[in-house]
C-alpha cells in the first residue's frame, strides 16, 4: 500500500510540474496575441500575470496534495513532521498571496456578486 501512495505522490508532483509548464506556455501565447490586439500593453501584461497566476495556484494545490499524501507514506518523526509542516505552511502562504494577486480578494471572501443581486 505504501508503494501505491508513493506512486500517487510522484503522479501529483508530475502533474503539478506539467500544469506549471503548460500554464506558462498558454499564458505566453495569450500574451503574445493580446500584445498585437490591444493598445494598452500594460493590460496585456496584467492579463499574463492573471493567467499564469491561475496556473500557479492549480500547481500549488497539486503539490500540497502530494505533500499530504507523502505524510502517509513517511516514517513520522518530529524532524520529518516539522519539515512537512513548514513546507505546507510556505505553500499555503504562497497560495493565499497568489489568490490575492490574481483575484484581488482573499480566498475566503468568495467571488464578487454581479451588480443588481
C-alpha positions as a LaTeX table, in Angstrom:
\begin{tabular}{lrrr}
\hline
Residue & $x$ (\AA) & $y$ (\AA) & $z$ (\AA) \\
\hline
Unk1 & 0.00 & 0.00 & 0.00 \\
Unk2 & 2.85 & 2.38 & 0.80 \\
Unk3 & 4.24 & 1.85 & $-2.70$ \\
Unk4 & 0.91 & 2.89 & $-4.19$ \\
Unk5 & 0.95 & 6.09 & $-2.11$ \\
Unk6 & 4.50 & 6.86 & $-3.23$ \\
Unk7 & 3.43 & 6.47 & $-6.86$ \\
Unk8 & 0.50 & 8.81 & $-6.19$ \\
Unk9 & 2.91 & 11.41 & $-4.76$ \\
Unk10 & 5.09 & 11.19 & $-7.87$ \\
Unk11 & 1.99 & 11.45 & $-10.08$ \\
Unk12 & 0.69 & 14.54 & $-8.26$ \\
Unk13 & 4.11 & 16.17 & $-8.42$ \\
Unk14 & 4.46 & 15.37 & $-12.14$ \\
Unk15 & 1.02 & 16.78 & $-12.90$ \\
Unk16 & 1.86 & 19.87 & $-10.85$ \\
Unk17 & 5.01 & 20.47 & $-12.89$ \\
Unk18 & 3.11 & 19.82 & $-16.13$ \\
Unk19 & 0.48 & 22.38 & $-15.10$ \\
Unk20 & 3.26 & 24.92 & $-14.48$ \\
Unk21 & 4.85 & 24.32 & $-17.87$ \\
Unk22 & 1.58 & 24.23 & $-19.82$ \\
Unk23 & 0.24 & 27.21 & $-17.89$ \\
Unk24 & 3.33 & 29.21 & $-18.78$ \\
Unk25 & 3.08 & 28.28 & $-22.46$ \\
Unk26 & $-0.65$ & 29.04 & $-22.67$ \\
Unk27 & $-0.19$ & 32.31 & $-20.78$ \\
Unk28 & 2.62 & 33.42 & $-23.07$ \\
Unk29 & 0.65 & 32.53 & $-26.21$ \\
Unk30 & $-2.28$ & 34.56 & $-24.91$ \\
Unk31 & 0.06 & 37.43 & $-24.01$ \\
Unk32 & 1.60 & 37.48 & $-27.48$ \\
Unk33 & $-1.88$ & 37.51 & $-29.06$ \\
Unk34 & $-3.03$ & 40.32 & $-26.77$ \\
Unk35 & 0.09 & 42.42 & $-27.32$ \\
Unk36 & $-0.84$ & 42.71 & $-31.01$ \\
Unk37 & $-4.59$ & 43.18 & $-30.40$ \\
Unk38 & $-4.80$ & 45.77 & $-27.63$ \\
Unk39 & $-3.42$ & 49.27 & $-27.47$ \\
Unk40 & $-2.81$ & 49.14 & $-23.70$ \\
Unk41 & 0.28 & 46.96 & $-23.31$ \\
Unk42 & 0.02 & 47.16 & $-19.53$ \\
Unk43 & $-3.39$ & 45.50 & $-19.71$ \\
Unk44 & $-1.88$ & 42.66 & $-21.76$ \\
Unk45 & 0.80 & 42.23 & $-19.08$ \\
Unk46 & $-1.79$ & 42.24 & $-16.29$ \\
Unk47 & $-3.70$ & 39.51 & $-18.14$ \\
Unk48 & $-0.48$ & 37.48 & $-18.48$ \\
Unk49 & 0.09 & 37.72 & $-14.72$ \\
Unk50 & $-3.52$ & 36.77 & $-14.04$ \\
Unk51 & $-3.48$ & 33.78 & $-16.42$ \\
Unk52 & $-0.15$ & 32.46 & $-15.17$ \\
Unk53 & $-1.25$ & 33.12 & $-11.59$ \\
Unk54 & $-4.18$ & 30.74 & $-12.07$ \\
Unk55 & $-1.78$ & 28.06 & $-13.34$ \\
Unk56 & 0.47 & 28.65 & $-10.33$ \\
Unk57 & $-2.48$ & 28.29 & $-7.96$ \\
Unk58 & $-3.52$ & 24.99 & $-9.50$ \\
Unk59 & 0.06 & 23.70 & $-9.43$ \\
Unk60 & 0.43 & 24.70 & $-5.77$ \\
Unk61 & $-2.78$ & 22.85 & $-4.91$ \\
Unk62 & $-1.45$ & 19.72 & $-6.60$ \\
Unk63 & 1.89 & 19.99 & $-4.83$ \\
Unk64 & 0.18 & 20.45 & $-1.46$ \\
Unk65 & $-1.90$ & 17.34 & $-2.18$ \\
Unk66 & 1.35 & 15.47 & $-2.92$ \\
Unk67 & 2.77 & 16.64 & 0.41 \\
Unk68 & $-0.31$ & 15.49 & 2.28 \\
Unk69 & $-0.12$ & 12.05 & 0.66 \\
Unk70 & 3.60 & 11.97 & 1.45 \\
Unk71 & 2.85 & 12.29 & 5.17 \\
Unk72 & 1.00 & 8.99 & 4.98 \\
Unk73 & 3.97 & 7.16 & 3.47 \\
Unk74 & 6.80 & 8.53 & 5.62 \\
Unk75 & 8.12 & 7.30 & 8.91 \\
Unk76 & 6.97 & 10.15 & 11.06 \\
Unk77 & 9.45 & 11.75 & 13.38 \\
Unk78 & 9.44 & 15.24 & 14.79 \\
Unk79 & 12.02 & 16.27 & 12.19 \\
Unk80 & 10.11 & 14.96 & 9.14 \\
Unk81 & 6.81 & 16.21 & 10.51 \\
Unk82 & 8.33 & 19.65 & 11.10 \\
Unk83 & 9.79 & 19.78 & 7.58 \\
Unk84 & 6.49 & 18.77 & 6.00 \\
Unk85 & 4.58 & 21.22 & 8.19 \\
Unk86 & 6.93 & 24.04 & 7.21 \\
Unk87 & 6.65 & 23.14 & 3.54 \\
Unk88 & 2.84 & 23.11 & 3.74 \\
Unk89 & 2.86 & 26.42 & 5.61 \\
Unk90 & 5.02 & 28.07 & 2.94 \\
Unk91 & 2.95 & 26.69 & 0.07 \\
Unk92 & $-0.30$ & 27.71 & 1.75 \\
Unk93 & 1.05 & 31.22 & 2.32 \\
Unk94 & 2.06 & 31.41 & $-1.34$ \\
Unk95 & $-1.40$ & 30.23 & $-2.33$ \\
Unk96 & $-3.09$ & 32.98 & $-0.32$ \\
Unk97 & $-0.78$ & 35.66 & $-1.68$ \\
Unk98 & $-1.24$ & 34.48 & $-5.27$ \\
Unk99 & $-5.00$ & 34.35 & $-4.84$ \\
Unk100 & $-4.98$ & 37.93 & $-3.59$ \\
Unk101 & $-2.78$ & 39.00 & $-6.51$ \\
Unk102 & $-4.86$ & 37.23 & $-9.16$ \\
Unk103 & $-8.39$ & 37.98 & $-7.95$ \\
Unk104 & $-7.90$ & 40.99 & $-5.73$ \\
Unk105 & $-9.65$ & 39.17 & $-2.86$ \\
Unk106 & $-8.64$ & 36.76 & $-0.13$ \\
Unk107 & $-9.73$ & 33.13 & $-0.79$ \\
Unk108 & $-12.35$ & 33.21 & 1.98 \\
Unk109 & $-14.07$ & 36.30 & 0.53 \\
Unk110 & $-15.58$ & 34.32 & $-2.36$ \\
Unk111 & $-16.31$ & 35.62 & $-5.83$ \\
Unk112 & $-17.84$ & 39.03 & $-6.39$ \\
Unk113 & $-21.57$ & 39.19 & $-6.96$ \\
Unk114 & $-22.86$ & 40.64 & $-10.22$ \\
Unk115 & $-24.42$ & 44.09 & $-9.97$ \\
Unk116 & $-28.11$ & 44.00 & $-9.10$ \\
Unk117 & $-28.07$ & 40.98 & $-6.81$ \\
\hline
\end{tabular}
